[in-house]
Amino acid sequence: MPLSDMDKSKVESVESCKYCSANIFEEKEPENKFKAIYIIGISAIILILGLYLNFFTDQKTFALILFLTVAIISGYEIIPNGIKALIKGKFSISLLITIAAIGAFLIGEGAEGASVIFLFYIAEYLEDYAGERARKSIGSLIKLAPQTAIVKRGEKNFKLHAHAVEINEVVVVKPGDKIPLDGIVINGISTVNQSAITGESLPVIKKEGNNVFAGTINEEGYLEVKVTKTSDETVISKIIELVKASQQKKSKTEAFIDKFSNYYTPGVLGLAVLVTTIPPFIFGLNFDTWFYRALVLLVVSCPCALAISTPVSMVSGITAGTKNGVLIKGGEYIEEMQNIKTMVFDKTGTLTEGKLELTDIIELNNYSKNELLQIASSLEAKSKHPLAEAIISYSEKEIDLKFKKVYDFESVTGMGIKGNIDNKVFYIGKKGLFKNNPEFPDKIINKIENEGKTTVMIGDDKHIIGLIGLMDKIRPLSKKTITILKEKNIRTIMLTGDNKGTARAVSSEIGINDYYSGLLPKDKVEIINKLIDKDKHVAMVGDGVNDAPALAISNVGIAMGTAGSDVAIETADIALMHDDFSKINYLIDLSRRTMSIVKQNVSLSIIVKGSFAIFAVLGFVSLWMAVAFGDMGLTLAVILNAIRIGTN
């Protein structure tokens, strides 16, 4: 029963280990967050005052001092970093800005020199904001898992840090509380909101025997949960670590941009030198004018927006996927998903639910449907076979039959079971159990099995009295998902260890383009390799256990039902946190939308930067305009465009 106020007296705090004083996954708030805001605010006030004195009074010297103050305050990191880069022979963005600012002061443009440093500092702050979004995506996950748990030990409940709770201990979860650790319900029934972990929109009923996950919310009932994983092994902890890792993995586009930037910066410096020297020394034009234009070119050519255009989009895509129950382990997989030409699916547990359901009942020798089910269910009630569960479930839910007592129960190894009901011996099991019976119904069995079903036979000492057909239940969204994939010109293939009849029936029902049956794990790997040789871009969707080799070898491995499979998290490149098959199409759409934004950002950066560079050489762009529009404004536009990925 739920803990009452009196029960609180039984809850005793126990000192946890010295390593448990803080969440091991916690991302600390950046110390310079508020410092940056203060610097921007103070610099803005001083800059405005300096501009007023410079343009509306005769206090030019005092205005210059204010401009230098702004440059020192805003450039306290930028200028030293630029100088350090120059000493090391590296051409950083900070170096370009430092040169431009110093040059502006040298030619008497203190206002522009201060503006360059100040506006670039704001641009850097905006880039940090983009990175902060990534940290917040992790932080929101971190906050899901509670720090403490109420552990039941004997007659008392102890409040412990989650890290101090061991496997097999029992934790108490009251209505409204978060479940602190992964485990199995051993007492109570309640609805649990799992949306943060699996992406399910509706709460799920949890009762004795059901798995629950850390960070999910117990909505209304009282639960006692037997812990199955320590705090650093829970699903949520693995998600946090994988999200962290995913933000470090670069896509091909990101890698190209990084490599491009290494050559871009020295190239811009070289071009600026040419702009400074050729017009004055060859054509006799004014040196100050062309030196200023070279400074503007340096500023406008800073590749800030170009450098962050891809990573900020990838982070937004990964974050959007995580919020929707799709865990993507890196930007490279988002990029690859848009190229997929062939989607390969495991059958059991992927296209189907991996749970048998009763589909056919065929009565023979004057036995009724209810009599057959009563005999079958009474016998199977003593068995733990998956076939037994399907038959019993049907009998209990569909027709509410009462089981009869079974005497002399016996298991026939590998074949079936037998028992005495109402002083008569009955058998239920595979075809081999009845192969010597002259009444063996070959035609009926062949018909059932050609439909992809499993046959269970029932008989007594003399006759075969009935047949039961069972089939792995096809996921409700499988057919619709496959149809949409085909509309996107993606070929679909099913791999299964089942016989050809079952494979043909399932693929026909769902609309799969092609199938391979009777496969072992190594056979699946061989097929994936052949498909990659042919189609180049192949994704594999499986349950992450026996499909692990095939998931690993494919261009993108996608695991179903990760909340129940550790192997899926470790093996797959992308993991669906809930068995929602429609997430496959969401994933492809997310990939295409993300890469579309990436292309927009890269194109916008190149067009704006290129245009401003031309106008800078022609003298139509000032230093402050270069930073305000060509750098800071463009950076902000790129970030805002990337944020759209997570809002669609």
BALO-777205 format. One line per field, with one value per residue (C-alpha): residue number from 1; residue in three letters; x, y, z. Coordinates in steps of 0.2 Angstrom, whole numbers, plus 5000, padded with zeros to 4 digits. Last residue first. Example, Ala and Ser with C-alpha at 12.3 -4.5 7.8 and 13.67 -1.06 7.14 Angstrom:
<nodes>
num = 2; 1
residuo = SER; ALA
east = 5068; 5062
north = 4995; 4978
up = 5036; 5039
</nodes>
This chain:
<nodes>
num = 648; 647; 646; 645; 644; 643; 642; 641; 640; 639; 638; 637; 636; 635; 634; 633; 632; 631; 630; 629; 628; 627; 626; 625; 624; 623; 622; 621; 620; 619; 618; 617; 616; 615; 614; 613; 612; 611; 610; 609; 608; 607; 606; 605; 604; 603; 602; 601; 600; 599; 598; 597; 596; 595; 594; 593; 592; 591; 590; 589; 588; 587; 586; 585; 584; 583; 582; 581; 580; 579; 578; 577; 576; 575; 574; 573; 572; 571; 570; 569; 568; 567; 566; 565; 564; 563; 562; 561; 560; 559; 558; 557; 556; 555; 554; 553; 552; 551; 550; 549; 548; 547; 546; 545; 544; 543; 542; 541; 540; 539; 538; 537; 536; 535; 534; 533; 532; 531; 530; 529; 528; 527; 526; 525; 524; 523; 522; 521; 520; 519; 518; 517; 516; 515; 514; 513; 512; 511; 510; 509; 508; 507; 506; 505; 504; 503; 502; 501; 500; 499; 498; 497; 496; 495; 494; 493; 492; 491; 490; 489; 488; 487; 486; 485; 484; 483; 482; 481; 480; 479; 478; 477; 476; 475; 474; 473; 472; 471; 470; 469; 468; 467; 466; 465; 464; 463; 462; 461; 460; 459; 458; 457; 456; 455; 454; 453; 452; 451; 450; 449; 448; 447; 446; 445; 444; 443; 442; 441; 440; 439; 438; 437; 436; 435; 434; 433; 432; 431; 430; 429; 428; 427; 426; 425; 424; 423; 422; 421; 420; 419; 418; 417; 416; 415; 414; 413; 412; 411; 410; 409; 408; 407; 406; 405; 404; 403; 402; 401; 400; 399; 398; 397; 396; 395; 394; 393; 392; 391; 390; 389; 388; 387; 386; 385; 384; 383; 382; 381; 380; 379; 378; 377; 376; 375; 374; 373; 372; 371; 370; 369; 368; 367; 366; 365; 364; 363; 362; 361; 360; 359; 358; 357; 356; 355; 354; 353; 352; 351; 350; 349; 348; 347; 346; 345; 344; 343; 342; 341; 340; 339; 338; 337; 336; 335; 334; 333; 332; 331; 330; 329; 328; 327; 326; 325; 324; 323; 322; 321; 320; 319; 318; 317; 316; 315; 314; 313; 312; 311; 310; 309; 308; 307; 306; 305; 304; 303; 302; 301; 300; 299; 298; 297; 296; 295; 294; 293; 292; 291; 290; 289; 288; 287; 286; 285; 284; 283; 282; 281; 280; 279; 278; 277; 276; 275; 274; 273; 272; 271; 270; 269; 268; 267; 266; 265; 264; 263; 262; 261; 260; 259; 258; 257; 256; 255; 254; 253; 252; 251; 250; 249; 248; 247; 246; 245; 244; 243; 242; 241; 240; 239; 238; 237; 236; 235; 234; 233; 232; 231; 230; 229; 228; 227; 226; 225; 224; 223; 222; 221; 220; 219; 218; 217; 216; 215; 214; 213; 212; 211; 210; 209; 208; 207; 206; 205; 204; 203; 202; 201; 200; 199; 198; 197; 196; 195; 194; 193; 192; 191; 190; 189; 188; 187; 186; 185; 184; 183; 182; 181; 180; 179; 178; 177; 176; 175; 174; 173; 172; 171; 170; 169; 168; 167; 166; 165; 164; 163; 162; 161; 160; 159; 158; 157; 156; 155; 154; 153; 152; 151; 150; 149; 148; 147; 146; 145; 144; 143; 142; 141; 140; 139; 138; 137; 136; 135; 134; 133; 132; 131; 130; 129; 128; 127; 126; 125; 124; 123; 122; 121; 120; 119; 118; 117; 116; 115; 114; 113; 112; 111; 110; 109; 108; 107; 106; 105; 104; 103; 102; 101; 100; 99; 98; 97; 96; 95; 94; 93; 92; 91; 90; 89; 88; 87; 86; 85; 84; 83; 82; 81; 80; 79; 78; 77; 76; 75; 74; 73; 72; 71; 70; 69; 68; 67; 66; 65; 64; 63; 62; 61; 60; 59; 58; 57; 56; 55; 54; 53; 52; 51; 50; 49; 48; 47; 46; 45; 44; 43; 42; 41; 40; 39; 38; 37; 36; 35; 34; 33; 32; 31; 30; 29; 28; 27; 26; 25; 24; 23; 22; 21; 20; 19; 18; 17; 16; 15; 14; 13; 12; 11; 10; 9; 8; 7; 6; 5; 4; 3; 2; 1
residuo = ASN; THR; GLY; ILE; ARG; ILE; ALA; ASN; LEU; ILE; VAL; ALA; LEU; THR; LEU; GLY; MET; ASP; GLY; PHE; ALA; VAL; ALA; MET; TRP; LEU; SER; VAL; PHE; GLY; LEU; VAL; ALA; PHE; ILE; ALA; PHE; SER; GLY; LYS; VAL; ILE; ILE; SER; LEU; SER; VAL; ASN; GLN; LYS; VAL; ILE; SER; MET; THR; ARG; ARG; SER; LEU; ASP; ILE; LEU; TYR; ASN; ILE; LYS; SER; PHE; ASP; ASP; HIS; MET; LEU; ALA; ILE; ASP; ALA; THR; GLU; ILE; ALA; VAL; ASP; SER; GLY; ALA; THR; GLY; MET; ALA; ILE; GLY; VAL; ASN; SER; ILE; ALA; LEU; ALA; PRO; ALA; ASP; ASN; VAL; GLY; ASP; GLY; VAL; MET; ALA; VAL; HIS; LYS; ASP; LYS; ASP; ILE; LEU; LYS; ASN; ILE; ILE; GLU; VAL; LYS; ASP; LYS; PRO; LEU; LEU; GLY; SER; TYR; TYR; ASP; ASN; ILE; GLY; ILE; GLU; SER; SER; VAL; ALA; ARG; ALA; THR; GLY; LYS; ASN; ASP; GLY; THR; LEU; MET; ILE; THR; ARG; ILE; ASN; LYS; GLU; LYS; LEU; ILE; THR; ILE; THR; LYS; LYS; SER; LEU; PRO; ARG; ILE; LYS; ASP; MET; LEU; GLY; ILE; LEU; GLY; ILE; ILE; HIS; LYS; ASP; ASP; GLY; ILE; MET; VAL; THR; THR; LYS; GLY; GLU; ASN; GLU; ILE; LYS; ASN; ILE; ILE; LYS; ASP; PRO; PHE; GLU; PRO; ASN; ASN; LYS; PHE; LEU; GLY; LYS; LYS; GLY; ILE; TYR; PHE; VAL; LYS; ASN; ASP; ILE; ASN; GLY; LYS; ILE; GLY; MET; GLY; THR; VAL; SER; GLU; PHE; ASP; TYR; VAL; LYS; LYS; PHE; LYS; LEU; ASP; ILE; GLU; LYS; GLU; SER; TYR; SER; ILE; ILE; ALA; GLU; ALA; LEU; PRO; HIS; LYS; SER; LYS; ALA; GLU; LEU; SER; SER; ALA; ILE; GLN; LEU; LEU; GLU; ASN; LYS; SER; TYR; ASN; ASN; LEU; GLU; ILE; ILE; ASP; THR; LEU; GLU; LEU; LYS; GLY; GLU; THR; LEU; THR; GLY; THR; LYS; ASP; PHE; VAL; MET; THR; LYS; ILE; ASN; GLN; MET; GLU; GLU; ILE; TYR; GLU; GLY; GLY; LYS; ILE; LEU; VAL; GLY; ASN; LYS; THR; GLY; ALA; THR; ILE; GLY; SER; VAL; MET; SER; VAL; PRO; THR; SER; ILE; ALA; LEU; ALA; CYS; PRO; CYS; SER; VAL; VAL; LEU; LEU; VAL; LEU; ALA; ARG; TYR; PHE; TRP; THR; ASP; PHE; ASN; LEU; GLY; PHE; ILE; PHE; PRO; PRO; ILE; THR; THR; VAL; LEU; VAL; ALA; LEU; GLY; LEU; VAL; GLY; PRO; THR; TYR; TYR; ASN; SER; PHE; LYS; ASP; ILE; PHE; ALA; GLU; THR; LYS; SER; LYS; LYS; GLN; GLN; SER; ALA; LYS; VAL; LEU; GLU; ILE; ILE; LYS; SER; ILE; VAL; THR; GLU; ASP; SER; THR; LYS; THR; VAL; LYS; VAL; GLU; LEU; TYR; GLY; GLU; GLU; ASN; ILE; THR; GLY; ALA; PHE; VAL; ASN; ASN; GLY; GLU; LYS; LYS; ILE; VAL; PRO; LEU; SER; GLU; GLY; THR; ILE; ALA; SER; GLN; ASN; VAL; THR; SER; ILE; GLY; ASN; ILE; VAL; ILE; GLY; ASP; LEU; PRO; ILE; LYS; ASP; GLY; PRO; LYS; VAL; VAL; VAL; VAL; GLU; ASN; ILE; GLU; VAL; ALA; HIS; ALA; HIS; LEU; LYS; PHE; ASN; LYS; GLU; GLY; ARG; LYS; VAL; ILE; ALA; THR; GLN; PRO; ALA; LEU; LYS; ILE; LEU; SER; GLY; ILE; SER; LYS; ARG; ALA; ARG; GLU; GLY; ALA; TYR; ASP; GLU; LEU; TYR; GLU; ALA; ILE; TYR; PHE; LEU; PHE; ILE; VAL; SER; ALA; GLY; GLU; ALA; GLY; GLU; GLY; ILE; LEU; PHE; ALA; GLY; ILE; ALA; ALA; ILE; THR; ILE; LEU; LEU; SER; ILE; SER; PHE; LYS; GLY; LYS; ILE; LEU; ALA; LYS; ILE; GLY; ASN; PRO; ILE; ILE; GLU; TYR; GLY; SER; ILE; ILE; ALA; VAL; THR; LEU; PHE; LEU; ILE; LEU; ALA; PHE; THR; LYS; GLN; ASP; THR; PHE; PHE; ASN; LEU; TYR; LEU; GLY; LEU; ILE; LEU; ILE; ILE; ALA; SER; ILE; GLY; ILE; ILE; TYR; ILE; ALA; LYS; PHE; LYS; ASN; GLU; PRO; GLU; LYS; GLU; GLU; PHE; ILE; ASN; ALA; SER; CYS; TYR; LYS; CYS; SER; GLU; VAL; SER; GLU; VAL; LYS; SER; LYS; ASP; MET; ASP; SER; LEU; PRO; MET
east = 5045; 5053; 5069; 5075; 5070; 5085; 5096; 5089; 5091; 5109; 5113; 5104; 5113; 5130; 5125; 5121; 5137; 5148; 5143; 5130; 5137; 5155; 5157; 5145; 5157; 5172; 5164; 5157; 5155; 5174; 5176; 5186; 5173; 5159; 5168; 5171; 5153; 5146; 5157; 5153; 5135; 5135; 5146; 5137; 5120; 5125; 5132; 5117; 5105; 5115; 5114; 5096; 5093; 5104; 5093; 5076; 5083; 5089; 5073; 5062; 5072; 5071; 5052; 5050; 5059; 5049; 5033; 5039; 5035; 5044; 5051; 5068; 5072; 5091; 5103; 5121; 5117; 5129; 5130; 5112; 5104; 5115; 5107; 5090; 5073; 5073; 5081; 5065; 5071; 5089; 5095; 5112; 5117; 5130; 5127; 5141; 5136; 5118; 5121; 5133; 5120; 5105; 5104; 5103; 5099; 5081; 5084; 5083; 5098; 5102; 5110; 5119; 5131; 5116; 5126; 5141; 5131; 5118; 5131; 5138; 5120; 5117; 5133; 5129; 5112; 5120; 5131; 5116; 5108; 5095; 5080; 5072; 5077; 5064; 5060; 5049; 5040; 5021; 5016; 5005; 5016; 5032; 5023; 5016; 5032; 5043; 5031; 5031; 5050; 5054; 5059; 5077; 5072; 5078; 5066; 5070; 5063; 5069; 5068; 5059; 5051; 5034; 5042; 5046; 5028; 5021; 5034; 5028; 5010; 5012; 5023; 5012; 5001; 5016; 5013; 5008; 5019; 5006; 4997; 4986; 4977; 4972; 4959; 4954; 4967; 4961; 4965; 4974; 4968; 4973; 4978; 4990; 4999; 5003; 5014; 5008; 5015; 5000; 5009; 5009; 4990; 4987; 5000; 4992; 4975; 4982; 4992; 4978; 4986; 4971; 4983; 4992; 5011; 5016; 5006; 5020; 5030; 5017; 5021; 5011; 4995; 4991; 4975; 4972; 4955; 4949; 4941; 4958; 4973; 4989; 5001; 5014; 5024; 5037; 5055; 5054; 5037; 5031; 5020; 5005; 4997; 4982; 4975; 4961; 4950; 4952; 4938; 4935; 4933; 4929; 4941; 4952; 4955; 4955; 4966; 4979; 4980; 4983; 4996; 5005; 5006; 5014; 5028; 5032; 5030; 5019; 5006; 4993; 4996; 4986; 4971; 4972; 4972; 4958; 4947; 4952; 4947; 4930; 4926; 4929; 4918; 4924; 4916; 4931; 4940; 4939; 4950; 4955; 4965; 4973; 4980; 4993; 5012; 5023; 5039; 5030; 5032; 5041; 5055; 5053; 5054; 5056; 5073; 5072; 5083; 5081; 5089; 5093; 5099; 5106; 5097; 5101; 5120; 5119; 5110; 5122; 5137; 5130; 5132; 5124; 5106; 5094; 5076; 5063; 5056; 5066; 5081; 5078; 5076; 5092; 5102; 5094; 5099; 5116; 5118; 5112; 5124; 5138; 5135; 5134; 5146; 5162; 5152; 5146; 5163; 5172; 5180; 5180; 5171; 5184; 5199; 5191; 5187; 5205; 5210; 5198; 5206; 5224; 5216; 5210; 5226; 5237; 5229; 5232; 5248; 5244; 5258; 5262; 5245; 5233; 5245; 5250; 5235; 5223; 5237; 5240; 5222; 5222; 5236; 5227; 5211; 5221; 5229; 5211; 5204; 5217; 5213; 5194; 5192; 5198; 5185; 5171; 5176; 5175; 5158; 5151; 5157; 5148; 5157; 5156; 5159; 5140; 5136; 5148; 5138; 5122; 5129; 5134; 5117; 5108; 5118; 5113; 5095; 5095; 5102; 5120; 5128; 5114; 5115; 5104; 5090; 5082; 5067; 5053; 5039; 5025; 5011; 4999; 4995; 5008; 5024; 5036; 5050; 5068; 5075; 5065; 5052; 5050; 5034; 5033; 5020; 5011; 5014; 5001; 5009; 5006; 5002; 5014; 5027; 5044; 5054; 5064; 5055; 5039; 5039; 5024; 5019; 5002; 5001; 5000; 5008; 5022; 5036; 5039; 5055; 5070; 5079; 5083; 5075; 5057; 5051; 5038; 5020; 5012; 5025; 5040; 5048; 5064; 5069; 5087; 5091; 5106; 5113; 5107; 5122; 5122; 5104; 5108; 5099; 5082; 5079; 5063; 5060; 5052; 5065; 5075; 5065; 5075; 5068; 5079; 5089; 5096; 5081; 5085; 5076; 5087; 5102; 5091; 5087; 5106; 5111; 5100; 5106; 5124; 5120; 5110; 5125; 5135; 5124; 5125; 5144; 5142; 5131; 5144; 5157; 5147; 5145; 5164; 5165; 5153; 5164; 5181; 5175; 5166; 5182; 5192; 5178; 5177; 5196; 5197; 5213; 5224; 5233; 5216; 5209; 5224; 5224; 5206; 5209; 5224; 5215; 5200; 5211; 5221; 5205; 5199; 5215; 5230; 5243; 5262; 5263; 5267; 5253; 5241; 5247; 5243; 5226; 5222; 5229; 5217; 5201; 5202; 5202; 5195; 5178; 5186; 5202; 5193; 5180; 5193; 5202; 5186; 5184; 5202; 5198; 5182; 5193; 5205; 5191; 5182; 5176; 5158; 5144; 5154; 5168; 5159; 5143; 5153; 5162; 5147; 5139; 5155; 5156; 5137; 5140; 5156; 5147; 5133; 5143; 5155; 5141; 5133; 5150; 5153; 5135; 5140; 5158; 5156; 5148; 5135; 5142; 5136; 5130; 5133; 5141; 5127; 5135; 5139; 5139; 5158; 5160; 5149; 5131; 5126; 5109; 5094; 5080; 5062; 5052; 5046; 5039; 5028; 5017; 5013; 5007; 5017; 5006; 5000
north = 5106; 5114; 5104; 5107; 5126; 5128; 5126; 5142; 5152; 5146; 5151; 5168; 5172; 5168; 5178; 5193; 5192; 5189; 5198; 5209; 5216; 5211; 5218; 5232; 5238; 5237; 5246; 5239; 5248; 5250; 5239; 5226; 5226; 5224; 5208; 5201; 5205; 5195; 5180; 5180; 5181; 5168; 5156; 5158; 5156; 5140; 5132; 5136; 5131; 5115; 5111; 5115; 5102; 5090; 5092; 5090; 5075; 5066; 5071; 5064; 5048; 5046; 5050; 5036; 5024; 5031; 5023; 5007; 5012; 4999; 5013; 5019; 5018; 5016; 5023; 5017; 5000; 4989; 4996; 5002; 4987; 4975; 4983; 4978; 4983; 5001; 4999; 4993; 4992; 4995; 5004; 5000; 5013; 5008; 4990; 4979; 4982; 4980; 4963; 4957; 4963; 4954; 4941; 4954; 4972; 4969; 4973; 4987; 4987; 5002; 5001; 5014; 5007; 4998; 4984; 4981; 4986; 4973; 4960; 4964; 4964; 4947; 4940; 4948; 4940; 4923; 4924; 4927; 4911; 4912; 4901; 4915; 4929; 4942; 4955; 4970; 4970; 4973; 4969; 4954; 4948; 4949; 4940; 4926; 4923; 4923; 4910; 4899; 4900; 4894; 4906; 4913; 4929; 4943; 4956; 4968; 4985; 4996; 5015; 5025; 5037; 5030; 5013; 5019; 5026; 5008; 5000; 5011; 5008; 4989; 4989; 5001; 4988; 4976; 4959; 4946; 4930; 4917; 4902; 4889; 4876; 4859; 4847; 4830; 4819; 4802; 4786; 4789; 4807; 4822; 4840; 4847; 4864; 4872; 4887; 4900; 4908; 4906; 4891; 4883; 4883; 4876; 4862; 4858; 4856; 4846; 4834; 4830; 4814; 4802; 4787; 4793; 4789; 4807; 4812; 4819; 4824; 4836; 4847; 4847; 4842; 4825; 4820; 4805; 4802; 4800; 4817; 4825; 4815; 4823; 4825; 4837; 4842; 4836; 4841; 4831; 4823; 4832; 4823; 4827; 4812; 4822; 4838; 4848; 4858; 4876; 4888; 4897; 4916; 4915; 4928; 4934; 4918; 4906; 4918; 4921; 4902; 4898; 4912; 4908; 4889; 4893; 4903; 4887; 4888; 4873; 4868; 4879; 4871; 4855; 4865; 4877; 4863; 4854; 4869; 4876; 4860; 4859; 4877; 4874; 4858; 4840; 4829; 4821; 4837; 4855; 4868; 4883; 4897; 4913; 4912; 4925; 4923; 4937; 4943; 4959; 4958; 4969; 4971; 4958; 4943; 4949; 4957; 4972; 4979; 4996; 5000; 5016; 5026; 5043; 5054; 5041; 5044; 5062; 5058; 5044; 5055; 5067; 5055; 5042; 5045; 5040; 5041; 5043; 5060; 5071; 5061; 5064; 5083; 5084; 5074; 5086; 5102; 5095; 5091; 5109; 5117; 5106; 5111; 5130; 5132; 5134; 5143; 5156; 5158; 5159; 5176; 5183; 5199; 5203; 5201; 5209; 5224; 5225; 5224; 5238; 5249; 5245; 5250; 5267; 5270; 5267; 5279; 5272; 5272; 5258; 5246; 5251; 5257; 5245; 5230; 5231; 5231; 5221; 5208; 5207; 5204; 5190; 5181; 5183; 5176; 5161; 5158; 5157; 5146; 5132; 5126; 5131; 5118; 5104; 5109; 5111; 5094; 5085; 5093; 5088; 5070; 5070; 5072; 5062; 5073; 5077; 5058; 5054; 5066; 5058; 5041; 5045; 5052; 5037; 5025; 5034; 5034; 5015; 5011; 5005; 5019; 5019; 5001; 4989; 4976; 4985; 4976; 4989; 4992; 5002; 5013; 5020; 5036; 5043; 5034; 5045; 5038; 5043; 5026; 5013; 5000; 4982; 4972; 4957; 4964; 4979; 4993; 5002; 5013; 5032; 5039; 5049; 5036; 5044; 5029; 5038; 5054; 5048; 5034; 5040; 5026; 5020; 5010; 4992; 4986; 4974; 4966; 4978; 4975; 4987; 5002; 5015; 5030; 5029; 5047; 5051; 5056; 5042; 5033; 5023; 5011; 5003; 4984; 4979; 4966; 4976; 4989; 5007; 5018; 5027; 5032; 5041; 5033; 5036; 5021; 5012; 5000; 4984; 4974; 4985; 4995; 5008; 5025; 5032; 5048; 5058; 5057; 5053; 5065; 5080; 5072; 5070; 5089; 5092; 5082; 5093; 5108; 5104; 5104; 5120; 5127; 5124; 5135; 5148; 5147; 5152; 5166; 5172; 5171; 5183; 5194; 5195; 5198; 5213; 5220; 5217; 5225; 5239; 5244; 5245; 5254; 5268; 5269; 5272; 5282; 5272; 5263; 5260; 5251; 5241; 5235; 5229; 5221; 5211; 5206; 5200; 5190; 5182; 5177; 5168; 5157; 5157; 5146; 5150; 5147; 5165; 5170; 5159; 5166; 5184; 5179; 5171; 5186; 5197; 5187; 5183; 5200; 5207; 5213; 5222; 5228; 5233; 5243; 5252; 5256; 5264; 5273; 5280; 5285; 5295; 5304; 5309; 5314; 5325; 5338; 5333; 5324; 5311; 5305; 5309; 5300; 5285; 5284; 5284; 5271; 5260; 5262; 5257; 5242; 5236; 5236; 5226; 5214; 5211; 5208; 5195; 5186; 5186; 5178; 5163; 5163; 5149; 5137; 5127; 5111; 5096; 5082; 5064; 5059; 5067; 5074; 5069; 5051; 5049; 5050; 5035; 5038; 5043; 5034; 5044; 5035; 5033; 5024; 5041; 5044; 5029; 5040; 5052; 5037; 5026; 5018; 5000
up = 4814; 4829; 4831; 4813; 4815; 4827; 4812; 4804; 4820; 4821; 4803; 4804; 4820; 4812; 4797; 4808; 4817; 4802; 4786; 4794; 4810; 4807; 4789; 4793; 4807; 4795; 4781; 4765; 4748; 4745; 4729; 4739; 4752; 4739; 4732; 4750; 4755; 4740; 4744; 4762; 4759; 4745; 4755; 4771; 4763; 4753; 4769; 4779; 4765; 4762; 4781; 4782; 4768; 4777; 4792; 4783; 4773; 4789; 4799; 4785; 4785; 4803; 4803; 4790; 4802; 4817; 4809; 4817; 4834; 4845; 4857; 4860; 4841; 4840; 4827; 4824; 4831; 4841; 4859; 4861; 4852; 4863; 4879; 4873; 4881; 4879; 4863; 4855; 4837; 4832; 4816; 4808; 4795; 4781; 4786; 4793; 4812; 4810; 4801; 4815; 4828; 4821; 4834; 4847; 4840; 4836; 4818; 4804; 4792; 4781; 4764; 4753; 4740; 4730; 4722; 4733; 4748; 4744; 4742; 4759; 4767; 4760; 4767; 4784; 4784; 4780; 4795; 4807; 4800; 4787; 4782; 4771; 4760; 4755; 4741; 4738; 4755; 4754; 4772; 4768; 4754; 4765; 4779; 4768; 4758; 4774; 4782; 4767; 4765; 4782; 4796; 4799; 4792; 4781; 4773; 4759; 4755; 4740; 4744; 4730; 4743; 4738; 4743; 4760; 4762; 4758; 4770; 4784; 4781; 4781; 4796; 4807; 4815; 4819; 4811; 4824; 4823; 4818; 4825; 4818; 4829; 4823; 4829; 4835; 4828; 4833; 4842; 4858; 4859; 4847; 4846; 4833; 4833; 4816; 4814; 4801; 4785; 4774; 4766; 4783; 4785; 4768; 4770; 4787; 4779; 4764; 4775; 4788; 4796; 4799; 4798; 4813; 4812; 4811; 4826; 4838; 4823; 4818; 4833; 4850; 4859; 4866; 4876; 4888; 4894; 4912; 4912; 4906; 4907; 4900; 4886; 4880; 4864; 4852; 4858; 4874; 4877; 4892; 4904; 4914; 4924; 4928; 4921; 4929; 4918; 4913; 4912; 4896; 4894; 4876; 4868; 4883; 4892; 4878; 4867; 4881; 4884; 4866; 4864; 4880; 4876; 4859; 4869; 4879; 4898; 4900; 4913; 4907; 4890; 4894; 4901; 4886; 4873; 4881; 4883; 4866; 4857; 4867; 4863; 4844; 4844; 4843; 4830; 4823; 4817; 4822; 4814; 4825; 4815; 4820; 4837; 4841; 4842; 4849; 4840; 4836; 4818; 4806; 4819; 4833; 4820; 4802; 4801; 4789; 4775; 4768; 4751; 4743; 4758; 4754; 4766; 4780; 4777; 4783; 4799; 4801; 4800; 4812; 4826; 4838; 4833; 4847; 4841; 4854; 4848; 4860; 4855; 4836; 4839; 4848; 4835; 4821; 4831; 4835; 4816; 4811; 4824; 4817; 4798; 4799; 4813; 4801; 4788; 4800; 4808; 4791; 4794; 4776; 4781; 4794; 4782; 4768; 4779; 4784; 4765; 4762; 4775; 4767; 4750; 4756; 4767; 4752; 4740; 4722; 4713; 4701; 4706; 4723; 4729; 4720; 4722; 4740; 4751; 4740; 4738; 4756; 4759; 4746; 4756; 4772; 4764; 4758; 4775; 4782; 4769; 4769; 4787; 4784; 4770; 4781; 4794; 4781; 4774; 4791; 4794; 4777; 4780; 4796; 4813; 4828; 4844; 4846; 4845; 4860; 4872; 4865; 4868; 4886; 4890; 4881; 4892; 4908; 4902; 4899; 4916; 4918; 4928; 4940; 4944; 4934; 4939; 4954; 4960; 4959; 4972; 4965; 4971; 4959; 4950; 4938; 4940; 4930; 4919; 4923; 4927; 4917; 4921; 4916; 4919; 4930; 4942; 4934; 4923; 4912; 4899; 4898; 4881; 4869; 4868; 4864; 4873; 4886; 4890; 4885; 4897; 4908; 4919; 4924; 4940; 4947; 4963; 4968; 4960; 4946; 4937; 4936; 4929; 4942; 4951; 4945; 4946; 4959; 4955; 4964; 4976; 4970; 4983; 4978; 4981; 4980; 4967; 4960; 4972; 4977; 4982; 4965; 4967; 4983; 4998; 5007; 5018; 5020; 5035; 5038; 5030; 5018; 5006; 4996; 4993; 4979; 4977; 4963; 4951; 4933; 4921; 4925; 4915; 4900; 4900; 4903; 4888; 4877; 4887; 4882; 4864; 4865; 4874; 4859; 4848; 4862; 4862; 4843; 4848; 4861; 4847; 4837; 4851; 4853; 4835; 4837; 4851; 4842; 4826; 4834; 4843; 4827; 4819; 4831; 4832; 4813; 4814; 4802; 4816; 4826; 4811; 4808; 4826; 4824; 4807; 4813; 4829; 4819; 4807; 4821; 4831; 4815; 4817; 4805; 4814; 4814; 4833; 4836; 4825; 4835; 4851; 4845; 4839; 4856; 4865; 4855; 4856; 4875; 4882; 4866; 4873; 4887; 4878; 4862; 4873; 4883; 4866; 4860; 4877; 4875; 4857; 4863; 4876; 4862; 4851; 4864; 4851; 4852; 4841; 4831; 4843; 4859; 4854; 4847; 4863; 4874; 4863; 4864; 4883; 4885; 4873; 4881; 4898; 4892; 4881; 4895; 4908; 4897; 4894; 4913; 4915; 4905; 4910; 4923; 4911; 4920; 4925; 4915; 4926; 4921; 4938; 4947; 4963; 4980; 4975; 4974; 4993; 4996; 5002; 5020; 5024; 5027; 5036; 5030; 5044; 5050; 5033; 5035; 5046; 5032; 5022; 5010; 4997; 5000
</nodes>
